[in-house]
Amino acid sequence: MKEAEELCSRIAIMRRGKVVAMGTQAELESAHGKAAVTLDEIFAHYTEDGLESDGGYREVAKARKKARRLQ
């Protein structure tokens, strides 16, 4: 999510293969309805998933990176 915040001018959020939200980060923040939210919180809002379902996003990213190294 950090890379998306830093590199992307527009963001699309997908859930189960369909785009559920698209726009700039500011547009997505304003549609979320709360002030000063992170992109992780916006993602959780639009996908209706919690931030910590089976581990945080960082843990998942670390596991994927490790799996790639081991291949």
Backbone hydrogen bonds in HBPLUS format (Angstrom, degrees):
<---DONOR---> <-ACCEPTOR-->    atom                        ^
c    i                          cat <-CA-CA->   ^        H-A-AA   ^      H-
h    n   atom  resd res      DA  || num        DHA   H-A  angle D-A-AA Bond
n    s   type  num  typ     dist DA aas  dist angle  dist       angle   num
A0005-GLU N   A0001-MET O   2.97 MM   4  6.29 158.5  2.02 152.7 158.2     1
A0006-GLU N   A0002-LYS O   3.01 MM   4  6.26 152.8  2.08 147.8 155.0     2
A0007-LEU N   A0003-GLU O   2.79 MM   4  5.77 157.1  1.84 154.7 160.3     3
A0008-CYS N   A0004-ALA O   3.07 MM   4  5.16 157.4  2.13 131.7 137.2     4
A0011-ILE N   A0023-GLY O   2.72 MM  12  5.47 169.8  1.73 149.7 151.1     5
A0023-GLY N   A0011-ILE O   2.94 MM  12  5.47 150.0  2.03 146.3 156.1     6
A0013-ILE N   A0021-ALA O   2.77 MM   8  5.20 165.0  1.79 153.8 157.1     7
A0020-VAL N   A0013-ILE O   2.77 MM   7  5.81 161.8  1.80 159.5 165.5     8
A0015-ARG N   A0018-LYS O   2.82 MM   3  5.42 158.1  1.86 152.6 155.9     9
A0018-LYS N   A0015-ARG O   3.14 MM   3  5.42 160.6  2.18 110.8 116.8    10
A0028-LEU N   A0024-THR O   2.98 MM   4  6.27 161.9  2.01 155.8 160.3    11
A0029-GLU N   A0025-GLN O   2.87 MM   4  6.06 153.0  1.94 147.6 155.6    12
A0030-SER N   A0026-ALA O   2.96 MM   4  6.18 160.7  1.99 148.6 153.1    13
A0031-ALA N   A0027-GLU O   3.00 MM   4  6.18 151.3  2.09 144.4 152.3    14
A0032-HIS N   A0028-LEU O   3.02 MM   4  6.13 132.7  2.25 136.3 148.3    15
A0032-HIS N   A0029-GLU O   3.15 MM   3  5.08 130.4  2.41  92.9 106.4    16
A0042-ILE N   A0038-THR O   3.02 MM   4  6.38 153.5  2.10 147.5 155.2    17
A0043-PHE N   A0039-LEU O   2.88 MM   4  6.05 160.2  1.92 147.6 152.8    18
A0044-ALA N   A0040-ASP O   2.97 MM   4  6.21 162.5  2.00 148.2 152.7    19
A0045-HIS N   A0041-GLU O   2.93 MM   4  6.08 152.2  2.00 142.8 150.6    20
A0046-TYR N   A0042-ILE O   3.04 MM   4  6.32 162.9  2.07 155.3 158.0    21
A0047-THR N   A0043-PHE O   2.93 MM   4  6.03 147.7  2.04 151.8 161.0    22
A0048-GLU N   A0044-ALA O   2.93 MM   4  5.56 117.2  2.34 135.8 147.0    23
A0060-VAL N   A0056-GLY O   3.16 MM   4  6.50 158.7  2.21 151.3 156.9    24
A0061-ALA N   A0057-TYR O   2.93 MM   4  6.14 162.9  1.96 150.7 155.5    25
A0062-LYS N   A0058-ARG O   2.88 MM   4  6.09 157.6  1.93 149.6 155.6    26
A0063-ALA N   A0059-GLU O   2.95 MM   4  6.16 157.3  2.00 146.1 152.2    27
A0064-ARG N   A0060-VAL O   2.94 MM   4  6.20 159.0  1.99 153.0 158.4    28
A0065-LYS N   A0061-ALA O   2.97 MM   4  6.13 159.4  2.02 147.9 153.6    29
A0066-LYS N   A0062-LYS O   2.93 MM   4  6.11 160.4  1.97 149.4 154.7    30
A0067-ALA N   A0063-ALA O   2.94 MM   4  6.12 156.8  2.00 146.1 152.6    31
A0068-ARG N   A0064-ARG O   3.00 MM   4  6.26 153.1  2.07 147.2 153.8    32
A0069-ARG N   A0065-LYS O   3.10 MM   4  6.40 153.5  2.17 145.8 152.8    33
A0070-LEU N   A0066-LYS O   3.05 MM   4  6.31 148.5  2.15 148.1 156.5    34
A0071-GLN N   A0068-ARG O   3.35 MM   3  5.39 151.0  2.44  98.7 106.8    35
